[in-house]
Amino acid sequence: MRANHASTIIGRVFRRFLISAAILCVFWLQSTDSASAQTSQTTVLGLRIGVHGAKTRLVMDMDGPARFQTFVLADPYRVVIDLSEVTFRIPDGKKVNRIGGVDGYRFGLFEPGTSRVVFDLTEPRVIAAAFELPPRAGGNHRLVIDLGKVGRAEFLAASKASIAKRMAARRETQAPSAVATRRVPSWDERAKNVKKVIVIDPGHGGVDPGAIGASGTYEKAIVLAASKTLKSVLEKTGRYDVILTRENDRFIRLRERVAASRAADADLFISVHADSIADKRLRGASIYTLSEQSSDKEAARLAEAENKSDIIAGMDFSDETPEVTNILIDLAQRETMNQSARFAGYLAEELRGAVRTHRRAHRFAGFAVLKAPDVPSVLLELGYLSNEKEERMIRSPEFQNKVAQALTKGIDRYFETVQSAAR
């Protein structure tokens, strides 16, 4: 009996040791982001949208040159501009008045070395011209994109051609991925102290800002700070190995977030978010678990919004299988869903005693990011950024520490129950 138990532990350690390389590949950019930030010198200083006859002109003012590629995507109609990594000093594009078929824009780091700007369109428009103008008389560099109105069939043809061109260029120029310098515990270290592995997923990031608070705070920044606090508190217990899906402001596809938890052989997966809603009176934290049937209309709305993260970032799904495109991965196994619900119950109880929670603290909906079939997973909503008072509170380190302490207690209780049931 004891030999079987030892064999199970060693097997688990060995699996985790073998997949360390996979974990490093998923997070390889953690070591390269600081270097790329240091070498990035060009700043986007302004973005203008104007109508000139039949064409819509997009102009980005920059203090230096930048390489760029463009492509267009359908359903919904979008124009995507990928730049060599730059710094943005332009206003939020969600509040732009509709002009020339443009419904708004968003921007941010897409991947190491690449910044992305995504323009939402109200109708099909293709890129008629794209060029960079050098500075004149001490002025700025300008990137100019002209859009022309077309029918859907012509747009789809242009989209296919632009994506093919972009992919060909990426194959020619993309260097092999660097591997993060994250220290991997030795075999002896892991064998002596097998800790539970928890993957924490700060939602959104990079070109996808997530919800925007009453004072203009981005969800992506708040949840990253809260996730780092949770990681610190958990690691101080000495009982957990904690991995963040992102440690900086970058975009990660939904399927990669799920894959990270599986690659890490995670015992638990926690995705951290902060909601925004039209009713500015609503307040309180919530814990969500996966279900095909949502617990209420608000949960369904939130899941639908979160599941569009990849579309918001300008992802192209033309090379994916229908299974990946539609649901990203298979539906979670029933036992995993049961474990997730049990885990969420403990977290909800602990949160109620520490911070204000929604009247239904444990809710459920069809979040794609929770669909790992073999890792108990929950989605934490810290609260509502649309509520001015709650937004200020969620941003505070004191609140984030309270949440982290409560979650740690809930995680401890969950593992105590699991271990008791296994005896």
C-alpha positions as CSV (number, residue, x, y, z in Angstrom):
1,M,0.0,0.0,0.0
2,R,2.8,2.4,1.0
3,A,4.8,1.4,-2.1
4,N,1.8,2.2,-4.3
5,H,1.4,5.6,-2.7
6,A,5.1,6.3,-3.2
7,S,4.9,5.2,-6.8
8,T,2.0,7.6,-7.3
9,I,3.9,10.5,-5.9
10,I,7.0,9.8,-7.9
11,G,4.9,9.4,-11.0
12,R,3.3,12.7,-10.4
13,V,6.6,14.4,-9.8
14,F,8.0,12.8,-12.9
15,R,5.1,14.0,-15.0
16,R,5.5,17.6,-13.7
17,F,9.2,17.4,-14.3
18,L,8.7,16.4,-17.9
19,I,6.2,19.0,-18.6
20,S,8.3,21.8,-17.2
21,A,9.6,22.5,-20.7
22,A,6.0,22.9,-21.9
23,I,5.3,25.3,-19.1
24,L,8.4,27.4,-20.0
25,C,7.4,27.5,-23.6
26,V,3.9,28.8,-22.7
27,F,5.4,31.5,-20.6
28,W,8.7,32.1,-22.6
29,L,8.1,35.8,-23.0
30,Q,8.4,36.5,-19.3
31,S,12.1,36.8,-19.7
32,T,12.0,38.7,-23.0
33,D,9.4,41.3,-22.2
34,S,11.7,43.4,-20.1
35,A,14.4,43.4,-22.7
36,S,12.0,44.3,-25.5
37,A,10.5,47.1,-23.4
38,Q,14.0,48.5,-23.0
39,T,14.8,48.4,-26.7
40,S,11.3,49.8,-27.7
41,Q,11.8,53.5,-28.5
42,T,8.9,54.4,-30.8
43,T,5.8,55.8,-29.2
44,V,2.4,56.2,-30.8
45,L,1.5,59.8,-29.9
46,G,-1.8,60.2,-31.6
47,L,-4.5,58.5,-33.7
48,R,-6.8,60.3,-36.1
49,I,-9.8,59.1,-38.1
50,G,-11.1,61.2,-41.0
51,V,-13.3,60.9,-44.1
52,H,-11.9,62.1,-47.4
53,G,-14.4,61.6,-50.2
54,A,-15.1,57.8,-50.6
55,K,-12.3,56.7,-48.3
56,T,-11.7,56.6,-44.6
57,R,-8.2,57.6,-43.5
58,L,-6.6,56.3,-40.3
59,V,-3.4,58.2,-39.2
60,M,-1.1,57.3,-36.4
61,D,1.5,59.9,-35.3
62,M,4.7,58.3,-34.0
63,D,8.0,59.8,-32.6
64,G,10.0,57.2,-34.6
65,P,9.6,54.6,-37.4
66,A,7.8,51.2,-36.9
67,R,7.5,48.2,-39.1
68,F,3.9,47.2,-39.7
69,Q,1.6,44.6,-41.3
70,T,-2.1,44.9,-41.9
71,F,-5.0,42.4,-42.5
72,V,-8.8,42.4,-42.2
73,L,-11.1,40.0,-40.4
74,A,-14.8,39.2,-40.8
75,D,-17.6,38.4,-38.4
76,P,-17.3,41.0,-37.0
77,Y,-15.6,43.2,-39.5
78,R,-12.2,44.4,-38.3
79,V,-9.0,46.0,-39.5
80,V,-5.9,44.9,-37.7
81,I,-2.5,46.6,-37.7
82,D,0.5,44.8,-36.2
83,L,3.4,47.1,-35.4
84,S,6.9,46.4,-34.2
85,E,6.6,46.8,-30.4
86,V,5.7,50.4,-29.5
87,T,4.5,52.4,-26.5
88,F,1.0,53.9,-26.8
89,R,0.1,57.4,-25.6
90,I,-3.3,57.6,-27.2
91,P,-6.8,57.8,-25.6
92,D,-9.2,54.9,-25.2
93,G,-10.8,54.1,-28.5
94,K,-14.1,52.7,-27.1
95,K,-15.5,56.2,-26.8
96,V,-14.9,57.2,-30.5
97,N,-17.9,58.5,-32.3
98,R,-18.7,56.4,-35.4
99,I,-17.1,57.9,-38.4
100,G,-16.4,56.5,-41.9
101,G,-17.5,53.0,-40.9
102,V,-15.2,52.8,-37.9
103,D,-16.9,52.0,-34.6
104,G,-13.9,52.3,-32.3
105,Y,-10.5,50.8,-31.7
106,R,-8.3,49.1,-29.0
107,F,-4.5,48.6,-28.7
108,G,-1.8,47.0,-26.7
109,L,0.9,44.4,-26.7
110,F,-0.1,41.3,-28.6
111,E,3.1,39.2,-28.2
112,P,6.7,40.0,-27.6
113,G,8.0,42.3,-30.3
114,T,4.5,42.9,-31.7
115,S,2.0,45.6,-30.7
116,R,-1.5,45.5,-32.2
117,V,-4.3,48.0,-33.0
118,V,-7.7,46.6,-33.8
119,F,-10.4,48.8,-35.5
120,D,-14.0,47.7,-35.3
121,L,-16.0,48.4,-38.4
122,T,-19.7,48.9,-38.9
123,E,-19.6,47.7,-42.5
124,P,-17.1,45.9,-44.8
125,R,-14.1,48.1,-45.7
126,V,-10.8,46.9,-47.1
127,I,-7.3,48.5,-47.0
128,A,-6.9,50.5,-50.2
129,A,-3.5,51.9,-49.2
130,A,-1.1,51.6,-46.3
131,F,2.2,53.6,-46.1
132,E,4.5,55.4,-43.7
133,L,5.4,59.1,-44.1
134,P,8.8,60.4,-42.8
135,P,8.8,63.4,-40.5
136,R,8.8,66.9,-42.1
137,A,10.4,69.9,-40.5
138,G,10.8,68.3,-37.1
139,G,7.3,66.7,-37.1
140,N,6.3,63.1,-36.4
141,H,6.5,59.9,-38.4
142,R,3.0,59.0,-39.7
143,L,1.5,55.7,-40.5
144,V,-1.4,56.1,-42.9
145,I,-4.1,53.5,-43.7
146,D,-6.8,54.3,-46.2
147,L,-10.0,52.2,-46.1
148,G,-12.4,51.7,-49.0
149,K,-16.0,50.5,-48.8
150,V,-16.8,47.2,-50.5
151,G,-19.4,44.4,-50.5
152,R,-19.1,41.4,-48.3
153,A,-17.9,39.0,-51.0
154,E,-15.0,41.4,-51.9
155,F,-14.2,41.8,-48.2
156,L,-14.0,38.1,-47.6
157,A,-11.7,37.7,-50.5
158,A,-9.5,40.5,-49.3
159,S,-9.5,39.1,-45.8
160,K,-8.3,35.7,-47.0
161,A,-5.5,37.2,-49.1
162,S,-4.3,39.6,-46.3
163,I,-4.2,36.7,-43.8
164,A,-2.2,34.5,-46.2
165,K,0.2,37.3,-46.8
166,R,0.6,38.0,-43.1
167,M,1.2,34.3,-42.3
168,A,3.8,34.0,-45.0
169,A,5.7,37.0,-43.7
170,R,5.6,35.6,-40.2
171,R,7.0,32.3,-41.3
172,E,9.9,34.1,-43.0
173,T,10.8,36.4,-40.2
174,Q,9.8,34.7,-37.0
175,A,12.8,33.6,-34.9
176,P,12.7,30.5,-32.7
177,S,11.0,31.2,-29.4
178,A,13.3,32.0,-26.5
179,V,12.7,30.0,-23.4
180,A,12.0,31.7,-20.1
181,T,14.7,31.6,-17.4
182,R,12.2,30.5,-14.8
183,R,14.1,28.2,-12.4
184,V,12.8,24.6,-12.5
185,P,13.0,22.7,-9.2
186,S,15.4,19.8,-9.3
187,W,14.2,16.1,-9.1
188,D,15.3,15.9,-5.5
189,E,13.6,19.1,-4.5
190,R,10.3,18.0,-6.1
191,A,10.5,14.4,-4.7
192,K,11.1,15.7,-1.2
193,N,8.3,18.3,-1.2
194,V,5.4,17.6,-3.6
195,K,3.3,20.8,-3.5
196,K,-0.1,21.4,-5.0
197,V,0.1,23.3,-8.2
198,I,-2.3,26.2,-8.7
199,V,-2.5,28.2,-12.0
200,I,-3.8,31.7,-11.6
201,D,-5.0,33.4,-14.8
202,P,-5.2,37.2,-14.8
203,G,-7.9,37.9,-17.4
204,H,-7.5,39.9,-20.6
205,G,-4.2,41.8,-21.2
206,G,-2.4,43.5,-24.0
207,V,-4.6,44.5,-26.8
208,D,-7.7,43.3,-24.8
209,P,-8.2,45.7,-21.9
210,G,-11.3,44.0,-20.5
211,A,-13.9,46.1,-18.7
212,I,-13.2,49.8,-18.2
213,G,-14.0,51.2,-14.8
214,A,-16.0,54.3,-13.9
215,S,-12.7,56.3,-13.6
216,G,-11.2,54.8,-16.7
217,T,-9.3,51.9,-14.9
218,Y,-8.6,48.9,-17.1
219,E,-9.7,45.5,-15.8
220,K,-6.5,43.9,-17.2
221,A,-4.3,46.0,-14.8
222,I,-6.4,45.4,-11.7
223,V,-6.7,41.7,-12.1
224,L,-2.9,41.3,-12.8
225,A,-2.2,43.1,-9.5
226,A,-4.7,41.0,-7.6
227,S,-3.3,37.8,-9.1
228,K,0.2,38.7,-8.1
229,T,-1.0,39.3,-4.5
230,L,-2.8,36.0,-4.4
231,K,0.3,34.2,-5.8
232,S,2.5,35.8,-3.0
233,V,0.0,34.9,-0.2
234,L,-0.3,31.3,-1.4
235,E,3.5,30.8,-1.8
236,K,4.1,32.1,1.7
237,T,2.2,29.1,3.1
238,G,4.8,26.8,1.7
239,R,2.1,24.4,0.5
240,Y,1.7,25.6,-3.1
241,D,3.5,26.0,-6.3
242,V,1.8,28.9,-8.1
243,I,2.0,29.8,-11.8
244,L,0.6,32.9,-13.5
245,T,-0.6,32.6,-17.1
246,R,0.8,36.1,-17.5
247,E,3.0,38.3,-15.4
248,N,2.8,41.5,-17.5
249,D,0.5,43.3,-19.8
250,R,0.2,40.9,-22.8
251,F,-2.6,39.1,-24.6
252,I,-3.1,35.3,-24.3
253,R,-5.6,33.3,-26.2
254,L,-8.4,31.5,-24.3
255,R,-7.2,28.1,-25.5
256,E,-3.7,28.9,-24.3
257,R,-4.9,29.8,-20.8
258,V,-6.7,26.4,-20.6
259,A,-3.7,24.6,-22.0
260,A,-1.4,26.3,-19.4
261,S,-3.3,24.7,-16.6
262,R,-3.2,21.2,-18.2
263,A,0.5,21.6,-19.1
264,A,1.3,22.4,-15.5
265,D,-0.6,19.3,-14.3
266,A,-2.5,21.8,-12.2
267,D,-4.5,20.8,-9.2
268,L,-6.6,24.0,-9.4
269,F,-7.2,26.8,-12.0
270,I,-8.4,30.3,-10.9
271,S,-9.2,32.9,-13.6
272,V,-9.4,36.4,-12.1
273,H,-11.7,39.2,-13.5
274,A,-13.6,42.3,-12.6
275,D,-17.0,43.0,-14.3
276,S,-18.6,46.2,-15.6
277,I,-22.4,46.5,-16.1
278,A,-24.9,49.2,-17.1
279,D,-26.5,49.1,-13.6
280,K,-23.9,51.1,-11.7
281,R,-25.6,50.2,-8.3
282,L,-24.5,46.6,-8.5
283,R,-21.6,45.6,-6.2
284,G,-20.0,42.4,-4.8
285,A,-17.6,39.6,-5.7
286,S,-18.7,36.4,-7.3
287,I,-17.3,32.9,-7.9
288,Y,-18.3,31.2,-11.2
289,T,-18.1,27.6,-12.3
290,L,-18.8,26.0,-15.6
291,S,-22.2,25.0,-16.8
292,E,-24.0,24.9,-20.1
293,Q,-27.0,26.5,-18.4
294,S,-26.3,29.9,-16.8
295,S,-27.6,30.6,-13.3
296,D,-29.1,34.0,-14.4
297,K,-29.2,36.4,-17.3
298,E,-26.3,38.5,-15.9
299,A,-24.1,35.3,-15.7
300,A,-25.0,34.5,-19.3
301,R,-24.2,38.0,-20.4
302,L,-20.8,37.9,-18.6
303,A,-19.8,34.6,-20.1
304,E,-20.7,35.7,-23.6
305,A,-18.6,38.8,-23.2
306,E,-15.6,37.0,-21.7
307,N,-15.7,34.3,-24.4
308,K,-15.2,37.0,-27.1
309,S,-11.7,37.9,-25.7
310,D,-10.0,36.3,-28.7
311,I,-12.2,38.2,-31.2
312,I,-11.5,41.4,-29.3
313,A,-7.8,40.9,-29.8
314,G,-8.1,40.4,-33.5
315,M,-7.5,36.7,-33.7
316,D,-7.9,34.8,-37.0
317,F,-9.6,31.4,-36.7
318,S,-9.4,30.5,-40.3
319,D,-6.7,27.8,-39.6
320,E,-8.5,26.2,-36.7
321,T,-10.7,23.2,-36.7
322,P,-14.4,23.8,-36.0
323,E,-14.1,22.1,-32.6
324,V,-11.4,24.6,-31.5
325,T,-13.2,27.6,-33.0
326,N,-16.6,26.8,-31.5
327,I,-15.8,25.6,-28.0
328,L,-12.0,25.7,-27.8
329,I,-11.8,22.3,-26.1
330,D,-14.2,19.5,-25.2
331,L,-16.8,19.9,-22.4
332,A,-15.5,19.4,-19.0
333,Q,-16.0,16.0,-17.5
334,R,-18.8,15.7,-14.9
335,E,-16.5,14.8,-12.0
336,T,-14.3,17.8,-12.7
337,M,-17.4,20.0,-12.7
338,N,-18.4,18.5,-9.4
339,Q,-15.0,19.2,-7.9
340,S,-15.1,22.8,-9.3
341,A,-18.5,23.4,-7.7
342,R,-17.2,22.1,-4.3
343,F,-14.1,24.3,-4.6
344,A,-16.2,27.3,-5.5
345,G,-18.4,26.7,-2.4
346,Y,-15.5,26.9,-0.1
347,L,-14.2,30.1,-1.8
348,A,-17.6,31.7,-1.7
349,E,-18.0,31.0,2.1
350,E,-14.6,32.5,2.9
351,L,-15.2,35.6,0.6
352,R,-18.5,36.3,2.4
353,G,-16.6,36.6,5.7
354,A,-13.9,38.9,4.2
355,V,-15.4,41.2,1.6
356,R,-18.7,42.2,0.1
357,T,-20.1,39.5,-2.2
358,H,-22.9,39.4,-4.7
359,R,-26.2,38.1,-3.3
360,R,-25.5,34.9,-5.2
361,A,-21.9,34.5,-4.5
362,H,-21.6,31.2,-6.3
363,R,-22.9,31.3,-9.9
364,F,-22.4,29.4,-13.1
365,A,-22.2,30.0,-16.8
366,G,-20.5,28.7,-20.0
367,F,-17.0,30.3,-19.7
368,A,-14.6,28.9,-22.3
369,V,-11.6,29.6,-20.0
370,L,-13.1,27.1,-17.5
371,K,-13.3,24.1,-19.9
372,A,-10.2,22.1,-19.0
373,P,-11.7,18.6,-18.8
374,D,-9.4,17.4,-15.9
375,V,-8.6,20.5,-13.8
376,P,-11.1,21.9,-11.3
377,S,-11.6,25.5,-12.4
378,V,-13.3,28.7,-11.1
379,L,-13.6,32.2,-12.3
380,L,-13.4,35.0,-9.7
381,E,-15.1,38.3,-10.3
382,L,-13.6,40.7,-7.8
383,G,-16.6,43.1,-8.2
384,Y,-18.0,45.7,-10.5
385,L,-15.7,48.4,-11.9
386,S,-18.9,50.2,-13.1
387,N,-19.6,51.1,-9.5
388,E,-17.4,54.0,-8.6
389,K,-17.0,53.2,-4.9
390,E,-16.3,49.5,-5.6
391,E,-13.8,50.4,-8.4
392,R,-11.7,52.4,-5.9
393,M,-11.9,49.5,-3.4
394,I,-10.9,46.8,-5.8
395,R,-7.9,48.8,-6.9
396,S,-6.6,49.0,-3.3
397,P,-3.8,46.7,-2.1
398,E,-5.8,46.2,1.2
399,F,-8.8,44.8,-0.6
400,Q,-6.7,42.6,-2.8
401,N,-4.9,41.2,0.2
402,K,-8.2,40.5,2.0
403,V,-9.4,38.6,-1.1
404,A,-6.1,36.7,-1.3
405,Q,-6.3,35.7,2.4
406,A,-9.9,34.5,2.0
407,L,-9.1,32.5,-1.2
408,T,-6.1,30.8,0.5
409,K,-8.4,29.7,3.4
410,G,-10.9,28.3,0.9
411,I,-8.1,26.5,-1.1
412,D,-6.8,25.0,2.2
413,R,-10.3,23.8,3.1
414,Y,-10.8,22.3,-0.4
415,F,-7.6,20.2,-0.2
416,E,-8.3,19.1,3.3
417,T,-11.6,17.7,2.2
418,V,-10.1,16.1,-0.9
419,Q,-7.3,14.4,1.2
420,S,-9.8,13.3,3.8
421,A,-12.0,11.7,1.2
422,A,-9.0,9.9,-0.3
423,R,-8.0,8.3,3.0
